[in-house]
Amino acid sequence: MRRTIFALITSIISLTIAAQDIAQWRGPNRNGIYNETGLMKKWPDTGPKMLWHFDELGEGYSSAAVTSTGIYTTGMINGTGYVFALDLNGKLLWKKEYGKEWNESQTGARSTPLVIKEKLYILSAYGKLTCMNSTNGQTIWSVDFMKEHGARNLTWGITENLLYDGNMIFCTPGGRDVNVVALDRHTGKIIWKSKGSGELSGYCSPVIINLSKRKLLVTMMERSIHGFDASTGSLLWKFGHINEYSVHPNVPVYIDGYLYCTIGYGIGGVMLKVVDDGSAVTRVWKNTRHDPKIGGFVVLNGRIYGGGDYNRKFFCLDWKTGNILYEVNQLAPSNIISNDGLLYIYTERGTVDLVEPRTDNIRVISSFRVPLGSGPHWAHLVINNKLLYVRHGNSLMVYDIANFSQSGQAFQILSSQEASSV
């Protein structure tokens, strides 16, 4: 009996570790929702305890990609982009360059690494996609989309947090002939390439929607939301959605047949109904008030939460109707993630807030000011293994947000089980 229980526990731990060996932008489902348990519901008045910080990242806005064995992020030093690999205690394991990075307007590395077990993938602002060995940083393969495939750069540099599905990596170089592309993630060879609509890339990080008849790849390009057949690259539909700067970084969210996309500069969001086979969409509603520029949004219990850009308020919208349920004159602009029904909001003013969403308002439970780093507060928050990762320019700060009473109780239970098996 004990052997059976031990085997079951070992299997669960193995599955958990395997899941943790994959890290991508905005959490396991790219929607800003994390699934940790045993976190504090309120922080100390001075904020949670900072366990460590690393202050040599150079310039950049990428988040941390955290696995069971390491922490990965990017930064620019003297115009060159680097991947930094740290151990879980903040010690630098290795630092490897991946090419020229963005040294023009809003300088710094843009994209967060995608880590899939022993491989790491990063796309530079100049369209170079590099696959590295995640244990030592050795380059396995690379593709330069500008030199090899006619990619066209953007006002603020190509910015895309890479998406994978199985053995495919998806990328949006925005070339006239190679507009969107799927590559074999092991070799870098092109599986399919699509001319799409010929639009430039739109700073967007795409998503995969699993439908009954196909997988749908959705992203926002320069002027339109696009839907592609993920297995072939065929453009199935596009829906016009544009702002004056063609900046569309917020990841679309799909739930039960409906797709929400929102952009900044006063344009806001649109809800689309996706037909069952993914071949077409129709507009359900539009709301111009909720217009996050780069901070994203989260959807909880039929409600959309997020800060605005031109409309500098924090909004709560009804998912079905787009009606504003309430708006608050604080916490915007900001980026936002969620865990266990609470909101974690990192404002551009440099505060991190733990927020309870209520029926008709929000309650700011706890708040602290980010003490280190420089430049804009744009990097999105990350939660992993009861730790909160906060990036600000050259600094990565890691905070302990575990509920110690629950952690202690869990330890006591585990200890008693171990004692009984001896």
Number of C-alpha atoms within 10 A of each C-alpha: 6 10 9 9 10 13 12 12 12 12 12 12 12 12 12 12 14 14 15 19 19 20 24 23 28 25 21 15 13 19 21 26 24 19 13 15 14 16 20 17 15 16 20 12 9 10 18 20 14 14 12 14 18 18 14 15 23 21 28 31 26 25 26 30 27 29 23 18 14 20 24 26 26 31 28 26 19 11 18 18 26 25 25 21 25 19 16 15 13 17 14 16 15 17 18 16 18 22 18 19 28 22 19 11 9 15 17 27 32 31 25 31 29 26 27 20 18 12 20 25 27 26 30 27 25 22 29 22 21 20 25 21 17 22 15 13 21 15 17 15 16 18 18 17 21 16 12 10 17 17 25 20 18 18 10 16 24 26 25 26 26 24 20 21 14 7 11 21 20 27 25 29 30 31 23 18 17 21 25 27 24 25 19 16 22 13 12 18 14 15 16 18 19 21 17 24 18 16 17 22 30 26 27 25 26 27 23 23 20 13 15 9 9 15 18 23 23 25 27 33 31 22 22 19 20 21 28 23 19 22 15 14 22 17 19 16 18 20 17 11 21 22 15 10 12 22 24 29 26 24 28 25 23 21 11 9 14 18 20 21 24 28 30 28 19 19 23 24 21 20 24 20 18 19 13 14 12 23 15 15 20 12 13 15 16 19 18 17 26 33 31 33 24 24 28 26 28 18 22 16 8 11 19 20 23 27 32 30 23 18 21 20 23 24 28 27 21 16 21 13 13 22 15 16 14 16 21 14 11 13 25 24 27 31 28 26 26 27 16 14 14 17 24 24 26 29 24 18 14 17 16 23 21 21 21 17 17 11 9 9 13 17 10 15 14 19 21 17 14 18 11 17 20 14 14 15 22 23 25 27 24 25 26 19 17 16 19 18 23 24 29 26 26 22 21 21 20 23 18 20 23 21 16 13 12 14 13 11 11 12 12 12 11 11 11 10 12 11 9 8 9 5
